[in-house]
Amino acid sequence: MEAPHPPEPWVNGHQIPWNDPAFSQRMLEVHLDPNTHMASRRSEVIDHHIDWLVSQIPAGSHVLDVGCGPGLYNHELARRGFRSTGFDFAPAALKWAETKSESEKLACNFLNLDLTALPNDLVEIIGGPVDAITFWFGEFHSFSPEMVRDFLPRLHSCLRRGGKFILEYQPDDIFVREESSEWSAEKSSVFCDSPHLWLQEFGWDKETTTEVHVHWILEQESGSLQRYIQCHKAWTEAQLVGLLADAGFRDPAFHPPITGDSEEFEFPMVVTSA
Ligand SMILES: C[S@@+](CC[C@H](N)C(=O)[O-])C[C@H]1O[C@@H](n2cnc3c(N)ncnc32)[C@H](O)[C@@H]1O
């Protein structure tokens, strides 16, 4: 397997395999585990986020959530009388989101869409234009600048005039900017059901200000080796404002992490209007 060192950003991958069915099934457990914030926050934190969100938008409005995972934000919005659409491309998370929504008879709609390949008729598909778009958790940083410049205007075209785009972002100063590596022996993990070695390399690409996190999974019994590459692009606040303005969003306002409970897994937001 070709493995340049230090690993190059955006070359052999940019995300963990969210849309792989088996990975998605294992990751669903992490989303729903109240003891870890790794994939979704626990319900108390989400409740606080929704308290804040509903103070920003008209009652009963239609919200589109990007990368909705198991739909935890969508469900809570619908419980509070909002219309809620979410899209993601992780099959197990979407299935769980739909099943939960049906069992509680919530006004939610879930779509299997890849943010990097959005259809041109997205606004019709979502029954839009919507009143607000949310993109929680900072997954935004796992997309290359080219991808971001493609999907931001597409999202903009799904918002009604004056509607809000709420983007939770990872501030530039939390990026470590150092090379390191570590390994562990695992009975199972999100990457593999059976015992394996999990080797991780962290690289920093100065030129593109991107962290490259490589996961090597060496399965004990078969000896098979898999590599997954995660990139995280650091954007300064000025760069974010420029990106959003280029996509048509205006009046940027920055907001600190909502609960402030955890600095590591709760980030600030930039709120802009269409
Ligand atoms: C860290 S999780 C957050 C999930 C959810 N927003 C939450 O806070 O509970 C990131 C989500 O982004 C989704 N995602 C990543 N890349 C995507 C893509 N290209 N298209 C659609 N969804 C994507 C993943 O499948 C995953 O559900």
The ligand as an SDF file (V2000), in Angstrom:
LIG
                    3D

 27 29  0  0  0  0  0  0  0  0999 V2000
  -19.5970   13.7220   14.2420 C   0  0  0  0  0  0  0  0  0  0  0  0
  -21.0260   13.0930   13.4590 S   0  0  0  0  0  0  0  0  0  0  0  0
  -22.2580   14.2390   14.0130 C   0  0  0  0  0  0  0  0  0  0  0  0
  -23.6780   13.7390   13.8150 C   0  0  0  0  0  0  0  0  0  0  0  0
  -24.7660   14.7320   14.2500 C   0  0  0  0  0  0  0  0  0  0  0  0
  -24.6260   16.0140   13.5890 N   0  0  0  0  0  0  0  0  0  0  0  0
  -24.7500   14.9400   15.7390 C   0  0  0  0  0  0  0  0  0  0  0  0
  -24.1790   15.9380   16.1940 O   0  0  0  0  0  0  0  0  0  0  0  0
  -25.3060   14.0910   16.4570 O   0  0  0  0  0  0  0  0  0  0  0  0
  -20.7560   13.6050   11.7380 C   0  0  0  0  0  0  0  0  0  0  0  0
  -21.8540   13.1580   10.7960 C   0  0  0  0  0  0  0  0  0  0  0  0
  -21.5650   13.7000    9.5050 O   0  0  0  0  0  0  0  0  0  0  0  0
  -21.9310   12.7220    8.5440 C   0  0  0  0  0  0  0  0  0  0  0  0
  -21.2120   12.9500    7.2940 N   0  0  0  0  0  0  0  0  0  0  0  0
  -19.8710   12.9490    7.1110 C   0  0  0  0  0  0  0  0  0  0  0  0
  -19.5850   13.1480    5.8160 N   0  0  0  0  0  0  0  0  0  0  0  0
  -20.7580   13.2750    5.1470 C   0  0  0  0  0  0  0  0  0  0  0  0
  -21.0960   13.4720    3.7900 C   0  0  0  0  0  0  0  0  0  0  0  0
  -20.1520   13.5570    2.8360 N   0  0  0  0  0  0  0  0  0  0  0  0
  -22.3970   13.5730    3.4660 N   0  0  0  0  0  0  0  0  0  0  0  0
  -23.3660   13.4620    4.4180 C   0  0  0  0  0  0  0  0  0  0  0  0
  -23.0990   13.2520    5.7430 N   0  0  0  0  0  0  0  0  0  0  0  0
  -21.8080   13.1620    6.0980 C   0  0  0  0  0  0  0  0  0  0  0  0
  -21.5160   11.4060    9.1900 C   0  0  0  0  0  0  0  0  0  0  0  0
  -22.1230   10.2960    8.5760 O   0  0  0  0  0  0  0  0  0  0  0  0
  -21.9490   11.6360   10.6300 C   0  0  0  0  0  0  0  0  0  0  0  0
  -23.2580   11.2000   10.8480 O   0  0  0  0  0  0  0  0  0  0  0  0
  1  2  1  0
  2  3  1  0
  2 10  1  0
  3  4  1  0
  4  5  1  0
  5  6  1  0
  5  7  1  0
  7  8  2  0
  7  9  1  0
 10 11  1  0
 11 12  1  0
 11 26  1  0
 12 13  1  0
 13 14  1  0
 13 24  1  0
 14 15  1  0
 14 23  1  0
 15 16  2  0
 16 17  1  0
 17 18  1  0
 17 23  2  0
 18 19  1  0
 18 20  2  0
 20 21  1  0
 21 22  2  0
 22 23  1  0
 24 25  1  0
 24 26  1  0
 26 27  1  0
M  CHG  2   2   1   9  -1
M  END
$$$$
